[in-house]
């Protein structure tokens, strides 16, 4: 039977693994704090730049216009 080959310094690697994982977790937390909403945008205006929508079917056009009318009534002019 062939025995599996193990690296010579496996104990060193086992000791380093938890420290590396903790450091990686800290970096991830920092990255998440930098991105306020998880998408890399500070506010909704920046996120919506360049986005356009146009309904393609009669049904979606009707729903889209209904939603626009509700927003229009809520915000007024």
Backbone as a printed PyTorch tensor [residue, N CA C, xyz], in Angstrom:
tensor([[[  0.8370,  -1.1770,   0.0000],
         [  0.0000,   0.0000,   0.0000],
         [  0.8860,   1.2460,   0.0000]],

        [[  0.5050,   2.2200,  -0.7950],
         [  1.2890,   3.4390,  -0.9190],
         [  0.7750,   4.4450,   0.1090]],

        [[  1.6880,   5.0210,   0.8650],
         [  1.2930,   6.0170,   1.8580],
         [  1.2510,   7.3900,   1.1930]],

        [[  0.3220,   8.2360,   1.6150],
         [  0.2460,   9.5700,   1.0260],
         [  1.4760,  10.3990,   1.3950]],

        [[  1.9110,  11.2160,   0.4970],
         [  3.0660,  12.0740,   0.7130],
         [  2.5970,  13.3450,   1.3970]],

        [[  3.2390,  13.6790,   2.5150],
         [  2.8810,  14.8830,   3.2440],
         [  4.0270,  15.8750,   3.1660]],

        [[  3.7140,  17.1660,   3.1090],
         [  4.7860,  18.1520,   3.1030],
         [  5.5710,  18.0830,   4.4060]],

        [[  6.8280,  18.4510,   4.3530],
         [  7.6960,  18.3640,   5.5230],
         [  7.2680,  19.3270,   6.6240]],

        [[  6.8070,  20.4800,   6.2450],
         [  6.4520,  21.4870,   7.2470],
         [  4.9370,  21.6370,   7.3860]],

        [[  4.2250,  20.5400,   7.4800],
         [  2.7600,  20.5780,   7.5750],
         [  2.2980,  21.2410,   8.8660]],

        [[  3.0610,  21.0610,   9.9440],
         [  2.6810,  21.6920,  11.2020],
         [  2.7340,  23.2140,  11.0900]],

        [[  3.7410,  23.7240,  10.3970],
         [  3.8420,  25.1680,  10.2050],
         [  2.6530,  25.6860,   9.4080]],

        [[  2.2610,  24.9400,   8.3860],
         [  1.1380,  25.3670,   7.5520],
         [ -0.1700,  25.3480,   8.3380]],

        [[ -0.3280,  24.3580,   9.2170],
         [ -1.5490,  24.2870,  10.0280],
         [ -1.6250,  25.4600,  10.9850]],

        [[ -0.4650,  25.8850,  11.5060],
         [ -0.4610,  27.0190,  12.4330],
         [ -0.7370,  28.3300,  11.7030]],

        [[ -0.2730,  28.4570,  10.4730],
         [ -0.4650,  29.6770,   9.7090],
         [ -1.8920,  29.8060,   9.1750]],

        [[ -2.5710,  28.7010,   8.9370],
         [ -3.8930,  28.7300,   8.3080],
         [ -4.9060,  29.5540,   9.0950]],

        [[ -5.0750,  29.3680,  10.4150],
         [ -6.0600,  30.1950,  11.1300],
         [ -5.7150,  31.6810,  11.1030]],

        [[ -4.4310,  32.0170,  11.1920],
         [ -4.0330,  33.4250,  11.1550],
         [ -4.3310,  34.0340,   9.7900]],

        [[ -4.0580,  33.2770,   8.7380],
         [ -4.3340,  33.7720,   7.3850],
         [ -5.8280,  33.9380,   7.1640]],

        [[ -6.6190,  32.9990,   7.6790],
         [ -8.0750,  33.0890,   7.5260],
         [ -8.6220,  34.2870,   8.2900]],

        [[ -8.0880,  34.5570,   9.4680],
         [ -8.5340,  35.7040,  10.2500],
         [ -8.1730,  37.0020,   9.5340]],

        [[ -6.9880,  37.0710,   8.9790],
         [ -6.5710,  38.2700,   8.2490],
         [ -7.4380,  38.4710,   7.0150]],

        [[ -7.7580,  37.3950,   6.3330],
         [ -8.6060,  37.4850,   5.1450],
         [-10.0030,  37.9420,   5.5280]],

        [[-10.5220,  37.4590,   6.6340],
         [-11.8380,  37.8850,   7.1070],
         [-11.8630,  39.3590,   7.4470]],

        [[-10.7800,  39.8470,   8.0440],
         [-10.6770,  41.2700,   8.3860],
         [-10.6560,  42.1130,   7.1180]],

        [[ -9.9210,  41.6720,   6.1040],
         [ -9.8660,  42.4070,   4.8360],
         [-11.2350,  42.4440,   4.1790]],

        [[-11.9550,  41.3290,   4.2310],
         [-13.2910,  41.2780,   3.6350],
         [-14.2380,  42.2270,   4.3490]],

        [[-14.1610,  42.2740,   5.6710],
         [-15.0280,  43.1750,   6.4380],
         [-14.7300,  44.6270,   6.0690]],

        [[-13.4470,  44.9560,   5.9230],
         [-13.0580,  46.3090,   5.5440],
         [-13.5940,  46.6590,   4.1630]],

        [[-13.5110,  45.7160,   3.2210],
         [-14.0300,  45.9620,   1.8690],
         [-15.5330,  46.1990,   1.9000]],

        [[-16.2430,  45.4500,   2.7270],
         [-17.6920,  45.6140,   2.8090],
         [-18.0510,  46.9640,   3.4110]],

        [[-17.2580,  47.4330,   4.3640],
         [-17.5330,  48.7320,   4.9550],
         [-17.2870,  49.8580,   3.9560]],

        [[-16.3180,  49.6740,   3.0720],
         [-16.0370,  50.6900,   2.0670],
         [-17.1740,  50.8030,   1.0620]],

        [[-17.7940,  49.6870,   0.7530],
         [-18.9150,  49.6880,  -0.1830],
         [-20.1940,  49.7240,   0.6300]],

        [[-20.8690,  50.8330,   0.6060],
         [-22.0070,  51.0270,   1.4840],
         [-23.1610,  50.0680,   1.1970]],

        [[-23.4390,  49.7640,  -0.0530],
         [-24.5750,  48.9120,  -0.3620],
         [-24.1820,  47.5760,  -0.9750]],

        [[-22.9200,  47.2580,  -1.0420],
         [-22.4830,  45.9830,  -1.5720],
         [-22.2820,  45.9700,  -3.0760]],

        [[-22.6230,  47.0560,  -3.7540],
         [-22.4840,  47.0930,  -5.1980],
         [-21.4340,  48.1000,  -5.6500]],

        [[-20.7760,  48.7370,  -4.7260],
         [-19.7240,  49.6570,  -5.0730],
         [-20.1930,  51.0720,  -5.3470]],

        [[-21.4310,  51.3920,  -5.0210],
         [-21.9530,  52.7320,  -5.2350],
         [-22.2390,  53.3890,  -3.8950]],

        [[-22.0020,  54.6640,  -3.8350],
         [-22.2400,  55.4120,  -2.6100],
         [-23.7280,  55.7370,  -2.4580]],

        [[-24.3800,  56.1140,  -3.5470],
         [-25.8020,  56.4640,  -3.4650],
         [-26.5480,  55.9480,  -4.6900]],

        [[-27.8440,  56.0560,  -4.6570],
         [-28.7080,  55.5220,  -5.7140],
         [-28.5410,  56.3010,  -7.0130]],

        [[-28.2590,  57.5800,  -6.9240],
         [-28.0860,  58.3950,  -8.1270],
         [-26.8910,  57.8870,  -8.9310]],

        [[-25.7920,  57.6210,  -8.2430],
         [-24.5970,  57.1140,  -8.9210],
         [-24.8740,  55.7400,  -9.5350]],

        [[-25.6230,  54.9140,  -8.8310],
         [-25.9100,  53.5690,  -9.3100],
         [-26.8150,  53.5900, -10.5380]],

        [[-27.6950,  54.5690, -10.6250],
         [-28.6810,  54.6070, -11.6990],
         [-28.2040,  55.3430, -12.9470]],

        [[-27.0300,  55.9130, -12.9210],
         [-26.5290,  56.6470, -14.0800],
         [-26.4490,  55.7270, -15.2950]],

        [[-27.0750,  56.1250, -16.3820],
         [-27.0040,  55.3700, -17.6190],
         [-28.0240,  54.2520, -17.7440]],

        [[-28.8140,  54.0090, -16.7190],
         [-29.8190,  52.9560, -16.8030],
         [-31.0930,  53.5030, -17.4310]],

        [[-31.6410,  52.7710, -18.3520],
         [-32.9230,  53.1360, -18.9430],
         [-33.7880,  51.8920, -19.0330]],

        [[-35.0910,  52.0920, -18.9830],
         [-36.0100,  50.9730, -19.1040],
         [-37.1320,  51.3750, -20.0310]],

        [[-37.5130,  50.4690, -20.8770],
         [-38.6700,  50.6670, -21.7310],
         [-39.4480,  49.3620, -21.8140]],

        [[-40.7230,  49.3920, -21.4790],
         [-41.5100,  48.1590, -21.5460],
         [-41.6010,  47.6400, -22.9740]],

        [[-41.5990,  46.3260, -23.1070],
         [-41.6030,  45.7200, -24.4450],
         [-42.9640,  45.1770, -24.8510]],

        [[-43.7610,  44.7940, -23.8830],
         [-45.0790,  44.2380, -24.2200],
         [-46.1620,  45.1660, -23.7110]],

        [[-47.3710,  44.9470, -24.1860],
         [-48.4990,  45.7760, -23.7630],
         [-48.7610,  45.6230, -22.2650]],

        [[-48.6020,  44.4040, -21.7570],
         [-48.8530,  44.1530, -20.3350],
         [-47.8280,  44.8800, -19.4620]],

        [[-46.5630,  44.7800, -19.8220],
         [-45.5440,  45.4530, -19.0130],
         [-45.6330,  46.9660, -19.1510]],

        [[-46.0770,  47.4530, -20.3180],
         [-46.2680,  48.8860, -20.4870],
         [-47.3620,  49.3960, -19.5660]],

        [[-48.4290,  48.6280, -19.4410],
         [-49.5300,  49.0130, -18.5730],
         [-49.0840,  49.0660, -17.1120]],

        [[-48.3580,  48.0580, -16.6700],
         [-47.8670,  48.0170, -15.2880],
         [-46.8600,  49.1360, -15.0520]],

        [[-45.9850,  49.3770, -16.0120],
         [-44.9770,  50.4300, -15.9010],
         [-45.6400,  51.7930, -15.7650]],

        [[-46.6290,  52.0590, -16.5830],
         [-47.3290,  53.3390, -16.5140],
         [-48.0870,  53.4780, -15.1930]],

        [[-48.6390,  52.3840, -14.6820],
         [-49.3180,  52.4110, -13.3950],
         [-48.3350,  52.7560, -12.2770]],

        [[-47.1640,  52.1350, -12.3080],
         [-46.1560,  52.4240, -11.2960],
         [-45.6860,  53.8750, -11.3910]],

        [[-45.5040,  54.3640, -12.6020],
         [-45.1040,  55.7620, -12.7770],
         [-46.1780,  56.7190, -12.2470]],

        [[-47.4370,  56.3830, -12.4490],
         [-48.5020,  57.2580, -11.9580],
         [-48.5190,  57.2890, -10.4320]],

        [[-48.2670,  56.1640,  -9.7920],
         [-48.2170,  56.1330,  -8.3230],
         [-47.0540,  56.9810,  -7.8210]],

        [[-45.9050,  56.8500,  -8.4340],
         [-44.7520,  57.6550,  -8.0310],
         [-45.0250,  59.1280,  -8.2890]],

        [[-45.6430,  59.4310,  -9.4100],
         [-45.9640,  60.8190,  -9.7350],
         [-46.9210,  61.4230,  -8.7050]],

        [[-47.9410,  60.6600,  -8.3130],
         [-48.8820,  61.1540,  -7.3060],
         [-48.1980,  61.3450,  -5.9550]],

        [[-47.3090,  60.4360,  -5.5960],
         [-46.6320,  60.5160,  -4.3040],
         [-45.6610,  61.6970,  -4.2450]],

        [[-44.9830,  61.9800,  -5.3350],
         [-43.9680,  63.0220,  -5.3280],
         [-44.5020,  64.3740,  -5.7840]],

        [[-45.5530,  64.4060,  -6.5060],
         [-46.0750,  65.6180,  -7.1430],
         [-45.0020,  66.2000,  -8.0450]],

        [[-45.2790,  67.3590,  -8.5700],
         [-44.2860,  67.9850,  -9.4590],
         [-43.4900,  69.0240,  -8.7890]]])
